[in-house]
Amino acid sequence: MKNLKRLTALGMSVFMVGSLIGCSTTSVPTEGSTDTQSKESGNASSSDASLEGTHVFMFKSTGNSFGDLMYEGFEEYLTAKGEKTVYKSPAETTVAAQVQMLDELITQKVASITISTNGDAGYDEVFKKAQEAGIPIVSVDSEATPDYRICHVNQAEVADIGSYLVQAAVLITLGVDYPGDGKMEETVKEKLEGYSGDEIKLGVLSASIDTPVQNSWIAAMEDELSKDFYAGKVSKDLDKKYGNDDLTESTTQAQAFIAENSVDCIISPTTVGIAAAGQALKSANSEIKLTGLGIPSEMQSFMPKTADEDAFDYVCPYMMLWDVIHLGAVSGAATYAAVEGTFDGSVGASFEMDAFRDYEATTYEAYQSGEGTAVLAGSPFVFSKDNMAEWIEQL
């Protein structure tokens, strides 16, 4: 588990987000383009005829704080190396919208593409075009096709995320406060051993139905629920709904959970989804509880903020995330090493990341991850009533 000292780097740096956005330029979309967000740094500007030699960071869509914070780290790291960066995201959370934008960027001879994909298929043609143009691809948050990427930057181990989310949801359903780092599984086993109530039912409010990262976490949740100590106590079947990382659609799906009233706790592994569910549950005064991956400032109305509060007076007693800015910086370091030719992403290959904020210089080594390779950036961090007050103003 990442310690609080390291996370302080994230908190202190988020104050810079407003000035970062304020100093960025917003380009006018060209005809037929879905781009509504283009933040550029270094020597690039919206008046440039070409983005040749610029490192591209592309998130799933615009309007997502998670992507904005990752880009902050990506930009800061590469700017310190004297490189140019640009933030490009489509308005729609679809494969087609990203593919169209990627095709345009390849034509402009960008230096690299770092991407969080909207699906696990449909990119091969455009990724092959990038490969043939000598443009390396690194994925972060949500994986790109192994055949065409250098590597994937994992925010945390998939199995750990799945386990943490299920354990938190079960404990919240049982009315148990966050027991502390490294104690969730132990506490779940203890509490379930003496539990004789109705079978606990969990729901998931995810992004799109084919988003790789959320689907991998859901699969990990199902693996967690197959463990013997859940048998007869917690249903193995997750009730899944998809909000497409859109606030309106996510709210509609959260309201469907409320209307059906068949789950005890909703797990939302997306910052858009958890905020939408928090508002829907609060507005409906629902007894359904909530946990997942969220940003404290966006969840402050739905969570306890001081240690003396009853966490269960709120819809979301505790949740988790990781150091999002550092995650973006690690992807920038991987991208830089790939462009420099010092890192090819093969198993055992490594790159050195310079010291970043209060993180010391670190060597990252690629390991086998599915059919491709990945490097691991960190671990989940739990936000609860014991630390929310210090994070609300920072993240």
Phi, psi and omega per residue, in radians:
M1 nan 2.307 3.139
K2 -1.155 2.368 -3.090
N3 -1.427 2.891 -3.041
L4 -1.128 -0.547 3.134
K5 -1.031 -0.780 -3.132
R6 -1.166 -0.669 -3.127
L7 -1.186 -0.356 3.090
T8 -1.061 -0.523 3.084
A9 -1.057 -0.703 3.105
L10 -1.120 -0.839 -3.082
G11 -1.068 -0.852 -3.089
M12 -1.122 -0.558 -3.051
S13 -1.392 -0.382 -3.070
V14 -1.183 -0.391 3.068
F15 -1.036 -0.375 -3.095
M16 -1.430 -0.190 -3.030
V17 -1.053 -0.775 -3.116
G18 -1.034 -0.782 -3.132
S19 -1.227 -0.561 3.101
L20 -1.070 -0.838 -3.116
I21 -1.184 -0.689 -3.115
G22 -1.112 -0.559 -3.105
C23 -1.559 -0.094 -3.126
S24 -1.469 2.806 3.116
T25 -1.837 2.513 3.110
T26 -1.911 2.098 -3.084
S27 -1.501 2.648 3.071
V28 -1.444 2.191 -3.108
P29 -1.047 2.455 3.048
T30 -1.344 2.811 -3.104
E31 -1.019 2.254 3.115
G32 1.542 -0.116 -3.127
S33 -1.571 2.573 3.090
T34 -1.698 0.108 -3.071
D35 -1.286 2.147 3.023
T36 -2.109 0.083 -3.120
Q37 -2.463 2.135 3.117
S38 -2.568 1.611 3.139
K39 -1.737 2.211 -3.014
E40 -2.159 2.608 -3.119
S41 -2.358 -3.104 3.129
G42 1.186 -2.300 -3.108
N43 -1.689 0.035 -3.137
A44 -1.384 2.637 3.040
S45 -2.588 2.835 -3.082
S46 -1.160 -0.257 -3.137
S47 -1.549 -0.130 3.130
D48 -1.072 2.386 3.097
A49 -1.238 -0.430 -3.095
S50 -2.497 2.676 3.051
L51 -1.769 0.417 -3.108
E52 -0.947 2.280 3.117
G53 1.421 0.113 -3.115
T54 -1.693 2.470 3.094
H55 -1.525 2.150 -3.073
V56 -1.676 2.329 2.943
F57 -1.994 2.141 -3.107
M58 -2.158 2.123 3.044
F59 -1.712 3.123 -3.042
K60 -1.074 -0.731 -3.140
S61 -2.890 3.004 3.121
T62 -1.324 2.897 3.024
G63 1.335 0.387 -3.123
N64 -2.086 2.016 -3.081
S65 -1.050 -0.578 3.137
F66 -1.020 -0.829 3.115
G67 -1.159 -0.685 3.138
D68 -1.057 -0.762 -3.110
L69 -1.224 -0.651 3.077
M70 -1.089 -0.731 3.137
Y71 -1.106 -0.600 3.122
E72 -0.994 -0.806 3.134
G73 -1.166 -0.741 3.119
F74 -1.019 -0.866 -3.107
E75 -1.117 -0.810 -3.078
E76 -1.077 -0.751 -3.100
Y77 -1.151 -0.821 -3.070
L78 -1.301 -0.561 3.072
T79 -1.098 -0.658 3.095
A80 -1.120 -0.377 3.083
K81 -1.558 0.022 -3.133
G82 1.450 0.300 -3.096
E83 -1.712 2.760 3.052
K84 -1.678 2.479 3.091
T85 -2.293 2.793 3.055
V86 -2.550 2.496 3.137
Y87 -1.833 2.009 -3.114
K88 -2.194 2.144 3.082
S89 -2.490 2.463 3.124
P90 -1.363 2.861 3.114
A91 -1.292 -0.520 -3.097
E92 -1.812 2.480 3.130
T93 -1.510 1.197 -3.113
T94 -2.349 2.746 3.050
V95 -1.102 -0.807 -3.071
A96 -1.008 -0.714 -3.118
A97 -1.159 -0.712 3.099
Q98 -1.182 -0.731 -3.112
V99 -1.064 -0.765 3.125
Q100 -1.037 -0.775 -3.125
M101 -1.177 -0.718 3.117
L102 -1.056 -0.727 -3.135
D103 -1.051 -0.723 3.130
E104 -1.161 -0.683 -3.111
L105 -1.205 -0.665 3.110
I106 -1.084 -0.705 3.118
T107 -1.069 -0.535 -3.135
Q108 -1.482 0.077 3.039
K109 1.066 0.863 3.076
V110 -1.169 2.812 -3.067
A111 -1.371 -0.605 -3.098
S112 -2.827 2.875 3.072
I113 -2.299 2.139 3.032
T114 -2.009 2.158 -2.913
I115 -2.429 2.523 2.913
S116 -1.896 1.912 -2.954
T117 -1.383 2.796 3.092
N118 -1.701 -0.001 -3.135
G119 -2.981 2.949 -3.121
D120 -1.755 0.129 3.107
A121 -2.545 2.798 3.076
G122 1.748 -0.003 -3.100
Y123 -1.831 -0.182 -2.954
D124 -0.951 -0.792 -3.081
E125 -1.090 -0.789 -3.099
V126 -1.310 -0.598 3.086
F127 -1.171 -0.651 3.088
K128 -1.119 -0.679 3.118
K129 -1.093 -0.710 3.103
A130 -1.133 -0.765 3.139
Q131 -1.046 -0.784 3.139
E132 -1.152 -0.444 3.111
A133 -1.524 0.015 3.136
G134 1.326 0.433 -3.135
I135 -1.770 1.921 -3.123
P136 -1.227 2.579 3.136
I137 -2.079 2.220 3.009
V138 -2.098 2.343 3.072
S139 -1.844 2.675 3.139
V140 -2.532 2.505 3.140
D141 1.287 -1.014 -3.126
S142 -2.269 2.199 -2.885
E143 -1.234 2.480 2.948
A144 -1.596 2.842 -3.126
T145 -0.916 2.191 -3.107
P146 -0.973 -0.572 -3.099
D147 -1.118 -0.385 -3.011
Y148 -2.092 -0.141 -3.131
R149 -1.667 2.701 2.995
I150 -1.243 -0.897 3.057
C151 -2.884 3.025 3.056
H152 -1.968 2.435 3.085
V153 -1.732 1.911 -3.103
N154 -1.467 2.244 3.096
Q155 -1.239 -0.542 3.097
A156 -2.918 2.848 -3.141
E157 -1.096 2.319 -3.114
V158 -0.960 -0.801 -3.112
A159 -1.072 -0.686 3.133
D160 -1.109 -0.754 -3.120
I161 -1.104 -0.825 3.132
G162 -1.028 -0.781 -3.137
S163 -1.139 -0.818 -3.139
Y164 -1.010 -0.783 -3.075
L165 -1.133 -0.782 3.128
V166 -1.153 -0.799 -3.119
Q167 -1.066 -0.739 3.114
A168 -1.096 -0.769 -3.116
A169 -1.107 -0.695 3.139
V170 -1.178 -0.809 3.133
L171 -1.101 -0.698 3.108
I172 -1.104 -0.741 3.098
T173 -1.052 -0.634 -3.140
L174 -1.443 -0.021 3.105
G175 1.339 0.523 -3.088
V176 -1.819 2.180 3.079
D177 -1.077 2.747 3.084
Y178 -0.963 2.126 -3.024
P179 -1.452 -0.106 3.128
G180 1.926 2.865 -3.087
D181 -0.974 2.315 3.041
G182 1.306 0.106 -3.061
K183 -1.990 0.017 -3.038
M184 -1.171 -0.872 -3.110
E185 -1.071 -0.782 3.126
E186 -1.006 -0.737 -3.126
T187 -1.240 -0.684 3.099
V188 -1.039 -0.824 3.135
K189 -1.028 -0.790 -3.116
E190 -1.100 -0.803 -3.073
K191 -1.249 -0.657 -3.137
L192 -1.246 -0.516 -3.139
E193 -1.039 -0.617 -3.137
G194 -1.734 0.150 -3.088
Y195 -1.547 2.294 -3.129
S196 -2.284 0.262 -3.123
G197 -1.417 -2.952 3.111
D198 -1.082 2.668 3.117
E199 -1.047 2.257 -3.136
I200 -1.291 2.375 -3.125
K201 -2.111 2.231 -3.123
L202 -1.918 2.524 3.048
G203 -2.005 2.773 3.085
V204 -2.232 2.186 3.006
L205 -1.871 1.793 -3.013
S206 -1.835 -2.981 3.073
A207 -1.456 -2.230 3.134
S208 -1.436 2.847 -3.032
I209 -1.186 -0.330 -3.107
D210 -2.101 0.380 3.086
T211 -1.310 2.094 -3.016
P212 -1.008 -0.811 -3.018
V213 -1.145 -0.823 3.128
Q214 -1.126 -0.659 3.128
N215 -1.136 -0.627 3.112
S216 -1.183 -0.650 3.106
W217 -1.198 -0.674 3.113
I218 -1.115 -0.728 3.087
A219 -1.063 -0.676 3.115
A220 -1.191 -0.602 3.059
M221 -1.100 -0.752 3.134
E222 -1.134 -0.649 3.055
D223 -1.086 -0.748 3.124
E224 -1.060 -0.764 -3.097
L225 -1.216 -0.245 3.116
S226 -1.447 -0.104 3.129
K227 -1.173 2.578 -2.995
D228 -1.011 -0.619 -3.031
F229 -1.246 -0.167 3.050
Y230 -1.563 -0.311 -3.004
A231 -0.969 2.202 3.118
G232 1.355 -0.123 -3.121
K233 -1.918 -0.712 -3.118
V234 -2.264 2.276 -3.129
S235 -1.090 2.427 3.070
K236 -1.298 -0.317 -3.051
D237 -1.599 2.113 3.071
L238 -1.573 2.335 3.041
D239 -1.480 1.898 -3.011
K240 -1.814 2.324 3.019
K241 -2.334 2.723 -3.004
Y242 -2.251 2.179 -3.119
G243 -1.841 0.058 3.076
N244 0.998 0.491 -3.122
D245 0.897 0.586 3.089
D246 -2.048 2.289 -3.046
L247 -1.036 -0.774 -3.111
T248 -1.160 -0.826 -3.134
E249 -1.151 -0.678 3.123
S250 -1.139 -0.669 3.092
T251 -1.110 -0.736 3.116
T252 -1.055 -0.752 -3.139
Q253 -1.204 -0.645 3.076
A254 -1.116 -0.701 3.106
Q255 -1.138 -0.540 3.073
A256 -1.152 -0.721 3.058
F257 -1.014 -0.747 -3.115
I258 -1.136 -0.781 -3.122
A259 -1.121 -0.697 -3.129
E260 -1.291 -0.566 3.096
N261 0.871 0.800 -3.091
S262 -2.017 -0.042 3.098
V263 -2.054 2.691 3.130
D264 -1.594 -0.567 -3.118
C265 -2.579 2.424 3.085
I266 -1.745 2.292 3.012
I267 -1.825 2.137 3.101
S268 -2.093 1.824 -3.104
P269 -1.504 0.729 3.132
T270 -2.678 2.354 -3.056
T271 -1.124 -0.558 3.095
V272 -1.214 -0.801 -3.100
G273 -1.115 -0.748 -3.081
I274 -1.193 -0.633 3.102
A275 -1.172 -0.718 3.117
A276 -1.132 -0.760 3.137
A277 -1.145 -0.673 3.117
G278 -1.026 -0.792 -3.140
Q279 -1.163 -0.746 -3.122
A280 -1.115 -0.764 -3.130
L281 -1.172 -0.716 3.124
K282 -1.137 -0.790 -3.114
S283 -1.098 -0.618 -3.116
A284 -1.506 -0.085 -3.069
N285 0.929 0.720 -3.063
S286 -1.332 2.631 3.062
E287 -1.472 -0.152 3.097
I288 -1.196 2.367 3.128
K289 -1.734 3.035 -2.987
L290 -2.500 2.500 2.925
T291 -2.651 3.102 -3.141
G292 2.617 -2.563 -3.109
L293 -1.966 1.977 -3.047
G294 -2.503 2.929 3.124
I295 -1.829 2.182 -3.036
P296 -0.875 -0.797 -3.097
S297 -1.102 -0.533 3.139
E298 -1.444 -0.284 -3.068
M299 -1.936 0.102 -3.009
Q300 -1.105 -0.448 3.128
S301 -1.376 -0.188 -3.018
F302 -2.066 0.098 -3.070
M303 -2.342 2.710 3.043
P304 -1.194 2.635 -3.066
K305 -2.109 -0.161 3.101
T306 -2.379 2.690 -3.042
A307 -1.135 -0.404 -3.097
D308 -1.547 0.009 3.096
E309 -1.441 2.754 3.005
D310 -1.495 1.941 -3.085
A311 -1.006 -0.462 -3.043
F312 -1.551 0.132 2.916
D313 -1.415 -0.130 -3.105
Y314 -2.005 2.755 -3.087
V315 -1.241 -0.489 -3.115
C316 -2.165 1.623 -3.110
P317 -1.105 -0.638 3.038
Y318 -2.806 2.784 -3.081
M319 -2.635 -3.021 -3.118
M320 -2.576 2.935 3.035
L321 -2.906 -2.764 3.069
W322 -2.591 -3.076 -3.111
D323 -1.340 1.629 -3.009
V324 -1.150 -0.712 -3.123
I325 -1.149 -0.742 3.107
H326 -1.104 -0.658 3.097
L327 -1.008 -0.772 3.095
G328 -1.120 -0.663 3.126
A329 -1.154 -0.700 3.106
V330 -1.089 -0.706 3.107
S331 -1.133 -0.620 3.077
G332 -1.139 -0.700 3.121
A333 -1.148 -0.704 3.107
A334 -1.126 -0.743 3.129
T335 -1.099 -0.788 -3.130
Y336 -1.064 -0.777 -3.141
A337 -1.123 -0.641 3.117
A338 -1.144 -0.766 3.134
V339 -1.152 -0.650 3.133
E340 -1.283 -0.215 3.118
G341 1.440 0.279 -3.131
T342 -1.760 -0.016 -3.127
F343 -2.552 2.087 -3.116
D344 -1.887 0.025 3.068
G345 1.412 -0.016 -3.139
S346 -1.232 2.757 -3.140
V347 -0.982 2.223 -3.132
G348 1.604 -0.293 3.084
A349 -1.202 2.620 -3.080
S350 -2.468 2.861 3.023
F351 -2.457 2.658 3.123
E352 -1.702 2.175 3.053
M353 -1.728 2.179 3.105
D354 -1.043 2.786 3.056
A355 -0.937 2.386 -3.093
F356 -2.313 1.995 -3.064
R357 0.922 -2.114 -3.123
D358 -1.729 0.269 3.013
Y359 -1.531 2.316 3.084
E360 -1.281 2.823 3.050
A361 -0.973 2.380 -3.028
T362 -2.376 2.490 3.026
T363 -1.730 2.241 3.114
Y364 -1.923 2.306 -3.112
E365 -2.023 2.349 -3.127
A366 -1.309 2.408 3.089
Y367 -2.231 2.825 -3.139
Q368 -1.163 2.275 3.115
S369 -2.442 1.743 -3.044
G370 1.139 -2.244 3.138
E371 -1.611 -0.031 3.137
G372 -2.194 -2.756 3.115
T373 -2.184 2.844 3.139
A374 -2.596 2.842 2.929
V375 -2.117 2.625 -3.050
L376 -1.809 2.141 -3.101
A377 -1.531 -0.603 -3.058
G378 -3.043 -2.678 -3.084
S379 -2.388 2.802 3.067
P380 -1.122 2.621 3.080
F381 -2.223 2.280 -3.058
V382 -1.641 2.252 3.032
F383 -1.741 2.205 -3.116
S384 -2.478 -3.058 -3.123
K385 -1.096 -0.338 -3.122
D386 -1.360 -0.295 -3.108
N387 -2.389 -0.025 -3.081
M388 -1.038 -0.707 -3.058
A389 -1.001 -0.681 -3.095
E390 -1.364 -0.286 -3.086
W391 -1.748 -0.374 -3.067
I392 -1.013 -0.719 -3.120
E393 -1.464 -0.086 -3.038
Q394 -1.932 -0.518 -3.051
L395 -2.400 nan nan
